[in-house]
Amino acid sequence: MSQNDSAAGATQDLPTIADLHQAATRIKPYAHMTPTFSSTGIDARVRANLVFKAENLQKAGAFKFRGACNAVMSLDNESAQRGVITHSSGNHAAALALAARLRGINATIVMPDNAPAVKKAAVASYGARIKFCESTEQAREATVARLCEATPMELIHPYNDARIIAGQGTAALELLAQSPQLDAIIAPIGGGGLLSGTAIAANSLGIKVWGAEPANADDAARSLAAGRIIPVVNPDTVADGLRTSLGPLTFAVLRNSIEGIITVDEAYIVEAMRLIWERLKIIAEPSGAVPLGALLQHGAPAGVQRIGLIISGGNVDLDTLPWIQA
Amino acid sequence: MSQNDSAAGATQDLPTIADLHQAATRIKPYAHMTPTFSSTGIDARVRANLVFKAENLQKAGAFKFRGACNAVMSLDNESAQRGVITHSSGNHAAALALAARLRGINATIVMPDNAPAVKKAAVASYGARIKFCESTEQAREATVARLCEATPMELIHPYNDARIIAGQGTAALELLAQSPQLDAIIAPIGGGGLLSGTAIAANSLGIKVWGAEPANADDAARSLAAGRIIPVVNPDTVADGLRTSLGPLTFAVLRNSIEGIITVDEAYIVEAMRLIWERLKIIAEPSGAVPLGALLQHGAPAGVQRIGLIISGGNVDLDTLPWIQA
């Protein structure tokens, strides 16, 4: 890993392309090599040649398994035997639970008590211990601290962790091997783990990267413009996976490695999600449709024709689709 | 092709495994080699090891492209220049339109005037000429006959055609190459083109085949039991692709080549469809979920553990999902 970017407040070394390659080797026995998809109809619509990387078809339904698996499988035996812990109401929770089960160690997931039943069930189905807390960042972190004081465990943060970033970057490594002709990649950004890993992978080949985030949760765009992390507070967006704020480590990676952040209005996120379902015949969650939403709303960035888009996940409540009024 | 089974009223030679291999070679430059999917959660639910063949990810969203492509690409130049014609309100219409476009010839599609707008748009988007008629079998056939009298064209029937059956059978050929350990395959049955081709492919390797159809459209089960074609009349089933009756050719193939037909209640079809969306993260239309519905309702056939299921298509009206009350 390269030297600590202390100016940005990062508390760990920044992950490098070598870390990504090690992660790819480490997770290979466990993770899916996900397929890519294309659609002449969607290409005609956005006047670009798109390649969709289907991380919705990844284990546990999202790219999150890559980072969680890399973190869990890289623990030494002593650390592993203490078990792992995280706080998450979303895809990272299920991913860490599954990775821990595959290594045969305990996982503790701190979830807000108002998390959707389907997410609680997914985490429980992988055999993890669930601890509920109030639905605030402070309550989550306090609960983790209290549990770790009683029983020391390895904290695997959802994104502000070099092992996680390196794991998430393996999706872009695969995509760039599957589609060597790409000019650029667009990935969604919430906490920044996926986009950081994507940038490290793409930069190593001189390929441009943009992030895409909901206009209603544009903290990444504002943070990078301001040069400091501006947290988001209760954003109102259908893209439930992108409601988190950057961490010091992801901020440190992203400030020097991407072309910019494209913000997307809610209507375009929903339209993009539906277009992926209709044309590609695969289930994308709203967050996973944000990169296509960016192209629908703004068109392709200037000078860029062949674009890889990462469909980050496919975990959706099928009872409440955003284009159907209940 | 083998000799005509005149006792069954078949008007063409029955397709053979050699015809399937020729079809596979013929369509290879145009059709997708579709991927397979598995789910430990679904396997646990039905107590069997399932491999789903994702023909919903085929061109034009259904296995139908295989047969249509084989038929169109096997025409001699003189026949091809006259153009092709069919009657269909569903996936065969779009598939034939696309295959004709790929060969650069004209396609005429006779559709009932009450066909869904989305299906009309799909056919039109491939450049086919659409002729509307009343929504009865007689009106469709009379319209085709009238059009062909004015301008001779090559009729490509949706299923009662050896070229179509051979093309549809290439899905099972691929599946058996992708998953050589299967004990059996279950495919949906409407007109019988897919199931006939599947049986020819599987029989050549000694692998058992079952058909699955809605209990509300159980004409195939009744026809095979009676030893004669019993047409279905206006069946009430969510599986819109399986409302057709057997033809003489598919009846002749199926009567000697399958283990049986499993009938499935509507609730199990909907549950299976939802399970595929939720666990496999891919869009199956109701007809494509009928084989899994058969296993949910009845369990695996005795003595069969590793089962291939063909997800026949993924063309769904996303505004009206069968598990959401409007």
Contacts between the chains, C-beta under 8 A, distances in Angstrom:
chain1	res1	chain2	res2	distance
A	35	B	35	5.9
A	37	B	57	7.9
A	41	B	125	7.6
A	56	B	281	4.9
A	57	B	37	7.9
A	57	B	281	5.6
A	57	B	282	7.8
A	61	B	281	6.1
A	125	B	41	7.5
A	274	B	318	6.2
A	277	B	283	5.8
A	277	B	318	5.9
A	278	B	318	6.1
A	281	B	56	4.9
A	281	B	57	5.6
A	281	B	61	6.1
A	281	B	282	6.1
A	281	B	283	4.4
A	281	B	314	3.8
A	282	B	57	7.8
A	282	B	281	6.1
A	282	B	282	5.3
A	282	B	283	6.7
A	283	B	277	5.8
A	283	B	281	4.4
A	283	B	282	6.7
A	283	B	283	6.6
A	314	B	281	3.8
A	318	B	274	6.2
A	318	B	277	5.9
A	318	B	278	6.1
A	318	B	321	7.5
A	318	B	323	7.1
A	319	B	323	7.2
A	319	B	324	6.6
A	321	B	318	7.6
A	321	B	321	7.3
A	321	B	324	7.4
A	323	B	318	7.1
A	323	B	319	7.2
A	324	B	319	6.6
A	324	B	321	7.4
A	324	B	324	6.1
A	324	B	326	8.0
A	326	B	324	8.0
